[in-house]
Amino acid sequence: MKKCNYIIIIALVLVSLISYKGVAQQNEDDTTYIINQYFQLNKEASLKLENKLPTTTNRAISPNNFVNLQQVGNSNVIDIKQNGNNTEVVNQLGNKNYYSFINYYNNSPLNLNILQKGNSNNLQIYGQNSLIENMSIVQKSNSKTIIIKNY
């Protein structure tokens, strides 16, 4: 009878190990994530320059404007209103996150990297100046608001 119990326990352990789904490289921190996004962004920009895409008069499809959005969760909102040669990488991981960037008057190039990780975060950026040209913002919290006004 003891032999049967040992066999059942060993079988259960083997079944649990086989059915366990491990996740590789999930211990990556936010800084590493932002650095990888930056190099991916530069790689894609260099590929566009290498292919020499034609410029058009429509700014929405111009190769000078690049917006990369990733939303994982429910009820996330991204509202971008801009007029310029901007590059933005926005990642929202969580639920009910809100990101707004409004810039109508400045045409100088801007490189923003935004990471919102958590629930019910709010990030609003109004305008542009030299302080935010290559800014990375990591908002890792729940129910927090950041408002940046550039005049």
Backbone as JSON Lines, residues from 0, in Angstrom:
{"i":0,"aa":"M","n":[0.82,-1.19,0.0],"ca":[0.0,0.0,0.0],"c":[0.87,1.26,0.0]}
{"i":1,"aa":"K","n":[1.99,1.22,0.77],"ca":[2.88,2.36,0.8],"c":[3.51,2.61,-0.56]}
{"i":2,"aa":"K","n":[3.81,1.55,-1.27],"ca":[4.4,1.68,-2.6],"c":[3.43,2.38,-3.56]}
{"i":3,"aa":"C","n":[2.16,2.08,-3.43],"ca":[1.13,2.69,-4.26],"c":[1.02,4.19,-3.95]}
{"i":4,"aa":"N","n":[1.09,4.57,-2.68],"ca":[1.03,5.98,-2.28],"c":[2.23,6.76,-2.85]}
{"i":5,"aa":"Y","n":[3.44,6.15,-2.78],"ca":[4.63,6.81,-3.33],"c":[4.5,7.0,-4.84]}
{"i":6,"aa":"I","n":[3.96,6.03,-5.51],"ca":[3.78,6.14,-6.96],"c":[2.79,7.25,-7.3]}
{"i":7,"aa":"I","n":[1.71,7.35,-6.52],"ca":[0.72,8.4,-6.75],"c":[1.33,9.78,-6.5]}
{"i":8,"aa":"I","n":[2.12,9.91,-5.44],"ca":[2.74,11.2,-5.12],"c":[3.73,11.58,-6.21]}
{"i":9,"aa":"I","n":[4.54,10.65,-6.66],"ca":[5.5,10.92,-7.72],"c":[4.77,11.29,-9.01]}
{"i":10,"aa":"A","n":[3.68,10.61,-9.32],"ca":[2.92,10.91,-10.52],"c":[2.32,12.32,-10.44]}
{"i":11,"aa":"L","n":[1.81,12.7,-9.26],"ca":[1.25,14.04,-9.09],"c":[2.33,15.11,-9.24]}
{"i":12,"aa":"V","n":[3.51,14.87,-8.69],"ca":[4.6,15.83,-8.82],"c":[5.01,15.97,-10.28]}
{"i":13,"aa":"L","n":[5.12,14.86,-11.0],"ca":[5.49,14.92,-12.41],"c":[4.43,15.65,-13.24]}
{"i":14,"aa":"V","n":[3.16,15.38,-12.97],"ca":[2.09,16.06,-13.7],"c":[2.11,17.55,-13.42]}
{"i":15,"aa":"S","n":[2.35,17.94,-12.16],"ca":[2.39,19.37,-11.83],"c":[3.6,20.04,-12.47]}
{"i":16,"aa":"L","n":[4.74,19.37,-12.54],"ca":[5.92,19.94,-13.19],"c":[5.73,20.07,-14.69]}
{"i":17,"aa":"I","n":[5.09,19.09,-15.29],"ca":[4.85,19.13,-16.73],"c":[3.85,20.23,-17.08]}
{"i":18,"aa":"S","n":[2.83,20.4,-16.26],"ca":[1.8,21.39,-16.56],"c":[2.2,22.8,-16.15]}
{"i":19,"aa":"Y","n":[3.28,22.96,-15.38],"ca":[3.75,24.28,-14.98],"c":[4.32,25.0,-16.18]}
{"i":20,"aa":"K","n":[3.83,26.2,-16.39],"ca":[4.28,27.0,-17.52],"c":[5.21,28.08,-16.98]}
{"i":21,"aa":"G","n":[6.48,27.95,-17.23],"ca":[7.47,28.93,-16.78],"c":[7.53,30.1,-17.73]}
{"i":22,"aa":"V","n":[7.91,31.25,-17.2],"ca":[8.03,32.45,-18.01],"c":[9.5,32.88,-17.96]}
{"i":23,"aa":"A","n":[10.13,32.91,-19.1],"ca":[11.54,33.27,-19.17],"c":[11.69,34.78,-19.29]}
{"i":24,"aa":"Q","n":[12.69,35.33,-18.67],"ca":[13.07,36.74,-18.74],"c":[11.95,37.68,-18.33]}
{"i":25,"aa":"Q","n":[11.23,37.34,-17.31],"ca":[10.19,38.24,-16.83],"c":[10.73,39.14,-15.71]}
{"i":26,"aa":"N","n":[11.94,38.92,-15.28],"ca":[12.53,39.71,-14.21],"c":[13.14,41.01,-14.71]}
{"i":27,"aa":"E","n":[12.79,41.43,-15.88],"ca":[13.32,42.63,-16.49],"c":[12.72,43.85,-15.78]}
{"i":28,"aa":"D","n":[13.56,44.78,-15.37],"ca":[13.05,45.96,-14.68],"c":[12.67,47.04,-15.69]}
{"i":29,"aa":"D","n":[12.1,48.13,-15.17],"ca":[11.57,49.19,-16.04],"c":[12.66,49.91,-16.81]}
{"i":30,"aa":"T","n":[13.83,50.09,-16.21],"ca":[14.92,50.76,-16.91],"c":[15.36,49.95,-18.12]}
{"i":31,"aa":"T","n":[15.49,48.65,-17.95],"ca":[15.87,47.78,-19.06],"c":[14.8,47.83,-20.15]}
{"i":32,"aa":"Y","n":[13.55,47.87,-19.75],"ca":[12.45,47.93,-20.7],"c":[12.53,49.21,-21.54]}
{"i":33,"aa":"I","n":[12.79,50.34,-20.88],"ca":[12.86,51.62,-21.59],"c":[14.07,51.64,-22.52]}
{"i":34,"aa":"I","n":[15.2,51.11,-22.07],"ca":[16.39,51.06,-22.92],"c":[16.12,50.21,-24.16]}
{"i":35,"aa":"N","n":[15.48,49.07,-23.98],"ca":[15.16,48.22,-25.14],"c":[14.21,48.93,-26.09]}
{"i":36,"aa":"Q","n":[13.23,49.65,-25.57],"ca":[12.31,50.4,-26.42],"c":[13.05,51.48,-27.19]}
{"i":37,"aa":"Y","n":[14.02,52.14,-26.54],"ca":[14.78,53.19,-27.21],"c":[15.58,52.63,-28.38]}
{"i":38,"aa":"F","n":[16.27,51.5,-28.17],"ca":[17.06,50.92,-29.25],"c":[16.17,50.36,-30.36]}
{"i":39,"aa":"Q","n":[15.01,49.82,-30.01],"ca":[14.07,49.35,-31.02],"c":[13.58,50.52,-31.86]}
{"i":40,"aa":"L","n":[13.31,51.65,-31.21],"ca":[12.85,52.85,-31.91],"c":[13.92,53.35,-32.87]}
{"i":41,"aa":"N","n":[15.18,53.4,-32.42],"ca":[16.26,53.85,-33.3],"c":[16.5,52.88,-34.45]}
{"i":42,"aa":"K","n":[16.32,51.58,-34.2],"ca":[16.48,50.58,-35.26],"c":[15.43,50.78,-36.34]}
{"i":43,"aa":"E","n":[14.18,51.01,-35.93],"ca":[13.1,51.22,-36.89],"c":[13.3,52.52,-37.65]}
{"i":44,"aa":"A","n":[13.79,53.57,-36.98],"ca":[14.03,54.84,-37.65],"c":[15.15,54.7,-38.66]}
{"i":45,"aa":"S","n":[16.21,53.95,-38.32],"ca":[17.31,53.78,-39.26],"c":[16.88,52.94,-40.46]}
{"i":46,"aa":"L","n":[15.98,51.98,-40.24],"ca":[15.47,51.2,-41.36],"c":[14.67,52.08,-42.31]}
{"i":47,"aa":"K","n":[13.92,53.02,-41.77],"ca":[13.15,53.93,-42.61],"c":[14.08,54.81,-43.43]}
{"i":48,"aa":"L","n":[15.16,55.29,-42.79],"ca":[16.11,56.12,-43.53],"c":[16.85,55.29,-44.58]}
{"i":49,"aa":"E","n":[17.15,54.04,-44.26],"ca":[17.85,53.18,-45.19],"c":[16.99,52.9,-46.42]}
{"i":50,"aa":"N","n":[15.7,52.71,-46.21],"ca":[14.79,52.44,-47.32],"c":[14.41,53.71,-48.07]}
{"i":51,"aa":"K","n":[14.74,54.86,-47.5],"ca":[14.47,56.17,-48.11],"c":[13.01,56.31,-48.54]}
{"i":52,"aa":"L","n":[12.15,56.2,-47.53],"ca":[10.73,56.36,-47.8],"c":[10.44,57.78,-48.28]}
{"i":53,"aa":"P","n":[9.58,57.93,-49.27],"ca":[9.28,59.28,-49.76],"c":[8.48,60.06,-48.73]}
{"i":54,"aa":"T","n":[8.77,61.34,-48.65],"ca":[8.01,62.19,-47.74],"c":[6.74,62.64,-48.45]}
{"i":55,"aa":"T","n":[5.7,62.79,-47.69],"ca":[4.43,63.24,-48.24],"c":[3.99,64.49,-47.51]}
{"i":56,"aa":"T","n":[2.97,65.14,-48.02],"ca":[2.47,66.34,-47.37],"c":[1.57,66.01,-46.2]}
{"i":57,"aa":"N","n":[1.1,64.79,-46.11],"ca":[0.24,64.39,-45.0],"c":[1.1,64.03,-43.81]}
{"i":58,"aa":"R","n":[1.01,64.8,-42.73],"ca":[1.85,64.57,-41.57],"c":[1.52,63.27,-40.85]}
{"i":59,"aa":"A","n":[0.33,62.74,-40.99],"ca":[-0.05,61.52,-40.28],"c":[0.74,60.32,-40.77]}
{"i":60,"aa":"I","n":[1.14,60.32,-42.04],"ca":[1.89,59.18,-42.55],"c":[3.32,59.54,-42.91]}
{"i":61,"aa":"S","n":[3.77,60.7,-42.48],"ca":[5.13,61.13,-42.75],"c":[6.11,60.26,-41.99]}
{"i":62,"aa":"P","n":[7.26,59.9,-42.59],"ca":[8.21,59.07,-41.87],"c":[8.88,59.8,-40.73]}
{"i":63,"aa":"N","n":[8.72,61.12,-40.62],"ca":[9.3,61.87,-39.52],"c":[8.49,61.75,-38.24]}
{"i":64,"aa":"N","n":[7.23,61.41,-38.34],"ca":[6.4,61.19,-37.17],"c":[6.31,59.7,-36.91]}
{"i":65,"aa":"F","n":[6.57,59.32,-35.68],"ca":[6.49,57.91,-35.33],"c":[5.87,57.78,-33.95]}
{"i":66,"aa":"V","n":[4.77,57.06,-33.86],"ca":[4.11,56.82,-32.59],"c":[3.9,55.33,-32.46]}
{"i":67,"aa":"N","n":[4.43,54.75,-31.38],"ca":[4.3,53.33,-31.11],"c":[3.47,53.18,-29.84]}
{"i":68,"aa":"L","n":[2.3,52.57,-29.95],"ca":[1.4,52.43,-28.82],"c":[1.22,50.97,-28.46]}
{"i":69,"aa":"Q","n":[1.27,50.69,-27.17],"ca":[0.97,49.34,-26.69],"c":[0.1,49.47,-25.46]}
{"i":70,"aa":"Q","n":[-1.08,48.85,-25.52],"ca":[-2.0,48.88,-24.41],"c":[-2.32,47.45,-24.01]}
{"i":71,"aa":"V","n":[-2.05,47.13,-22.75],"ca":[-2.38,45.82,-22.22],"c":[-3.27,46.06,-21.01]}
{"i":72,"aa":"G","n":[-4.54,45.76,-21.14],"ca":[-5.5,46.0,-20.07],"c":[-6.81,46.5,-20.64]}
{"i":73,"aa":"N","n":[-7.68,46.93,-19.75],"ca":[-9.01,47.39,-20.15],"c":[-9.16,48.88,-19.91]}
{"i":74,"aa":"S","n":[-9.92,49.55,-20.77],"ca":[-10.3,50.96,-20.64],"c":[-9.11,51.9,-20.58]}
{"i":75,"aa":"N","n":[-8.05,51.62,-21.32],"ca":[-6.92,52.53,-21.43],"c":[-7.18,53.54,-22.54]}
{"i":76,"aa":"V","n":[-6.72,54.79,-22.34],"ca":[-6.96,55.86,-23.31],"c":[-5.65,56.57,-23.6]}
{"i":77,"aa":"I","n":[-5.37,56.8,-24.88],"ca":[-4.22,57.6,-25.3],"c":[-4.76,58.68,-26.23]}
{"i":78,"aa":"D","n":[-4.5,59.95,-25.9],"ca":[-4.98,61.09,-26.67],"c":[-3.78,61.95,-27.04]}
{"i":79,"aa":"I","n":[-3.35,61.9,-28.31],"ca":[-2.18,62.65,-28.77],"c":[-2.63,63.64,-29.83]}
{"i":80,"aa":"K","n":[-2.38,64.92,-29.55],"ca":[-2.67,65.99,-30.52],"c":[-1.39,66.77,-30.68]}
{"i":81,"aa":"Q","n":[-0.75,66.62,-31.83],"ca":[0.56,67.23,-32.01],"c":[0.72,67.77,-33.42]}
{"i":82,"aa":"N","n":[1.65,68.67,-33.55],"ca":[2.0,69.24,-34.84],"c":[3.52,69.35,-34.86]}
{"i":83,"aa":"G","n":[4.19,68.32,-35.36],"ca":[5.64,68.35,-35.37],"c":[6.22,67.0,-35.72]}
{"i":84,"aa":"N","n":[7.53,66.93,-35.7],"ca":[8.24,65.7,-36.05],"c":[8.58,64.95,-34.77]}
{"i":85,"aa":"N","n":[7.59,64.33,-34.2],"ca":[7.76,63.7,-32.9],"c":[7.85,62.19,-33.0]}
{"i":86,"aa":"T","n":[8.55,61.63,-32.03],"ca":[8.64,60.19,-31.86],"c":[8.16,59.88,-30.45]}
{"i":87,"aa":"E","n":[7.14,59.05,-30.36],"ca":[6.6,58.69,-29.05],"c":[6.42,57.19,-28.95]}
{"i":88,"aa":"V","n":[6.85,56.65,-27.83],"ca":[6.61,55.25,-27.5],"c":[5.81,55.26,-26.21]}
{"i":89,"aa":"V","n":[4.57,54.77,-26.28],"ca":[3.68,54.8,-25.12],"c":[3.24,53.37,-24.82]}
{"i":90,"aa":"N","n":[3.47,52.95,-23.58],"ca":[3.06,51.62,-23.13],"c":[2.19,51.78,-21.9]}
{"i":91,"aa":"Q","n":[1.01,51.21,-21.96],"ca":[0.1,51.23,-20.82],"c":[-0.16,49.79,-20.41]}
{"i":92,"aa":"L","n":[0.28,49.44,-19.22],"ca":[0.1,48.09,-18.7],"c":[-0.77,48.19,-17.45]}
{"i":93,"aa":"G","n":[-2.01,47.82,-17.57],"ca":[-2.96,47.94,-16.47],"c":[-4.31,48.36,-17.0]}
{"i":94,"aa":"N","n":[-5.18,48.77,-16.1],"ca":[-6.54,49.14,-16.47],"c":[-6.79,50.62,-16.16]}
{"i":95,"aa":"K","n":[-7.6,51.25,-17.01],"ca":[-8.08,52.63,-16.83],"c":[-6.94,53.65,-16.75]}
{"i":96,"aa":"N","n":[-5.89,53.47,-17.54],"ca":[-4.81,54.44,-17.61],"c":[-5.14,55.47,-18.68]}
{"i":97,"aa":"Y","n":[-4.7,56.72,-18.46],"ca":[-4.99,57.8,-19.4],"c":[-3.7,58.57,-19.66]}
{"i":98,"aa":"Y","n":[-3.39,58.79,-20.96],"ca":[-2.23,59.58,-21.36],"c":[-2.69,60.6,-22.39]}
{"i":99,"aa":"S","n":[-2.31,61.85,-22.17],"ca":[-2.68,62.92,-23.1],"c":[-1.45,63.78,-23.37]}
{"i":100,"aa":"F","n":[-1.18,64.02,-24.65],"ca":[-0.11,64.93,-25.06],"c":[-0.69,65.91,-26.05]}
{"i":101,"aa":"I","n":[-0.63,67.2,-25.71],"ca":[-1.19,68.23,-26.58],"c":[-0.08,69.22,-26.9]}
{"i":102,"aa":"N","n":[0.23,69.38,-28.19],"ca":[1.27,70.29,-28.63],"c":[0.93,70.76,-30.04]}
{"i":103,"aa":"Y","n":[0.46,71.99,-30.16],"ca":[0.08,72.51,-31.46],"c":[1.09,73.5,-32.03]}
{"i":104,"aa":"Y","n":[1.89,74.14,-31.18],"ca":[2.64,75.31,-31.63],"c":[4.13,75.08,-31.8]}
{"i":105,"aa":"N","n":[4.67,74.01,-31.33],"ca":[6.11,73.79,-31.41],"c":[6.39,72.72,-32.45]}
{"i":106,"aa":"N","n":[7.27,73.01,-33.41],"ca":[7.58,72.06,-34.48],"c":[8.94,71.39,-34.3]}
{"i":107,"aa":"S","n":[9.64,71.63,-33.2],"ca":[10.94,71.0,-33.02],"c":[10.74,69.52,-32.68]}
{"i":108,"aa":"P","n":[11.67,68.67,-33.1],"ca":[11.53,67.22,-32.87],"c":[11.5,66.88,-31.38]}
{"i":109,"aa":"L","n":[10.72,65.89,-31.05],"ca":[10.55,65.47,-29.67],"c":[10.63,63.95,-29.61]}
{"i":110,"aa":"N","n":[11.27,63.43,-28.6],"ca":[11.38,61.99,-28.4],"c":[10.88,61.67,-27.0]}
{"i":111,"aa":"L","n":[9.69,61.11,-26.89],"ca":[9.1,60.76,-25.6],"c":[8.97,59.25,-25.46]}
{"i":112,"aa":"N","n":[9.22,58.76,-24.26],"ca":[9.04,57.35,-23.96],"c":[8.24,57.27,-22.67]}
{"i":113,"aa":"I","n":[7.03,56.75,-22.75],"ca":[6.11,56.74,-21.62],"c":[5.78,55.3,-21.24]}
{"i":114,"aa":"L","n":[5.84,55.0,-19.94],"ca":[5.42,53.71,-19.42],"c":[4.49,53.95,-18.25]}
{"i":115,"aa":"Q","n":[3.24,53.53,-18.39],"ca":[2.28,53.58,-17.3],"c":[2.01,52.14,-16.88]}
{"i":116,"aa":"K","n":[2.38,51.81,-15.66],"ca":[2.21,50.45,-15.16],"c":[1.41,50.52,-13.88]}
{"i":117,"aa":"G","n":[0.22,49.99,-13.91],"ca":[-0.68,50.05,-12.76],"c":[-2.09,50.34,-13.24]}
{"i":118,"aa":"N","n":[-2.93,50.74,-12.32],"ca":[-4.33,50.99,-12.64],"c":[-4.7,52.44,-12.32]}
{"i":119,"aa":"S","n":[-5.55,53.02,-13.16],"ca":[-6.13,54.36,-12.97],"c":[-5.07,55.45,-12.85]}
{"i":120,"aa":"N","n":[-4.02,55.38,-13.66],"ca":[-3.01,56.43,-13.7],"c":[-3.38,57.47,-14.74]}
{"i":121,"aa":"N","n":[-2.96,58.7,-14.52],"ca":[-3.3,59.81,-15.39],"c":[-2.03,60.61,-15.65]}
{"i":122,"aa":"L","n":[-1.66,60.77,-16.92],"ca":[-0.5,61.57,-17.31],"c":[-0.92,62.53,-18.39]}
{"i":123,"aa":"Q","n":[-0.72,63.84,-18.14],"ca":[-1.1,64.87,-19.1],"c":[0.1,65.78,-19.33]}
{"i":124,"aa":"I","n":[0.44,65.98,-20.61],"ca":[1.54,66.87,-20.98],"c":[0.98,67.91,-21.93]}
{"i":125,"aa":"Y","n":[1.15,69.19,-21.57],"ca":[0.67,70.29,-22.38],"c":[1.88,71.1,-22.85]}
{"i":126,"aa":"G","n":[2.05,71.19,-24.15],"ca":[3.13,71.98,-24.7],"c":[4.45,71.24,-24.71]}
{"i":127,"aa":"Q","n":[5.49,71.96,-25.17],"ca":[6.79,71.34,-25.33],"c":[7.87,72.38,-25.13]}
{"i":128,"aa":"N","n":[8.95,72.0,-24.47],"ca":[10.14,72.82,-24.38],"c":[11.36,71.92,-24.37]}
{"i":129,"aa":"S","n":[12.54,72.5,-24.23],"ca":[13.77,71.72,-24.34],"c":[13.95,70.74,-23.18]}
{"i":130,"aa":"L","n":[13.26,70.93,-22.08],"ca":[13.41,70.03,-20.93],"c":[12.84,68.64,-21.19]}
{"i":131,"aa":"I","n":[11.86,68.53,-22.06],"ca":[11.24,67.22,-22.28],"c":[11.59,66.61,-23.64]}
{"i":132,"aa":"E","n":[12.61,67.13,-24.31],"ca":[12.92,66.65,-25.66],"c":[13.21,65.16,-25.74]}
{"i":133,"aa":"N","n":[13.94,64.61,-24.8],"ca":[14.26,63.17,-24.8],"c":[13.86,62.55,-23.47]}
{"i":134,"aa":"M","n":[12.69,62.87,-23.02],"ca":[12.25,62.46,-21.69],"c":[11.64,61.06,-21.7]}
{"i":135,"aa":"S","n":[11.93,60.32,-20.64],"ca":[11.28,59.04,-20.38],"c":[10.54,59.16,-19.06]}
{"i":136,"aa":"I","n":[9.27,58.8,-19.06],"ca":[8.46,58.89,-17.85],"c":[7.98,57.49,-17.52]}
{"i":137,"aa":"V","n":[8.26,57.05,-16.29],"ca":[7.78,55.77,-15.8],"c":[6.82,56.07,-14.65]}
{"i":138,"aa":"Q","n":[5.57,55.73,-14.86],"ca":[4.55,55.95,-13.85],"c":[4.11,54.57,-13.36]}
{"i":139,"aa":"K","n":[4.7,54.14,-12.26],"ca":[4.45,52.81,-11.74],"c":[3.71,52.96,-10.42]}
{"i":140,"aa":"S","n":[2.39,53.0,-10.49],"ca":[1.59,53.23,-9.29],"c":[0.14,52.91,-9.6]}
{"i":141,"aa":"N","n":[-0.71,53.22,-8.68],"ca":[-2.16,53.1,-8.86],"c":[-2.81,54.42,-8.47]}
{"i":142,"aa":"S","n":[-3.73,54.9,-9.31],"ca":[-4.55,56.08,-9.03],"c":[-3.72,57.32,-8.76]}
{"i":143,"aa":"K","n":[-2.7,57.59,-9.59],"ca":[-1.87,58.79,-9.45],"c":[-1.99,59.65,-10.7]}
{"i":144,"aa":"T","n":[-1.75,60.95,-10.54],"ca":[-1.86,61.9,-11.63],"c":[-0.57,62.72,-11.74]}
{"i":145,"aa":"I","n":[-0.07,62.86,-12.97],"ca":[1.07,63.74,-13.27],"c":[0.61,64.7,-14.36]}
{"i":146,"aa":"I","n":[0.77,66.0,-14.12],"ca":[0.42,67.02,-15.11],"c":[1.68,67.85,-15.36]}
{"i":147,"aa":"I","n":[2.12,67.92,-16.62],"ca":[3.29,68.69,-17.01],"c":[2.82,69.79,-17.96]}
{"i":148,"aa":"K","n":[3.06,71.04,-17.58],"ca":[2.69,72.19,-18.41],"c":[3.95,72.91,-18.83]}
{"i":149,"aa":"N","n":[4.16,72.99,-20.14],"ca":[5.33,73.65,-20.7],"c":[4.88,74.89,-21.46]}
{"i":150,"aa":"Y","n":[5.36,76.04,-21.05],"ca":[4.99,77.3,-21.72],"c":[6.21,77.98,-22.23]}
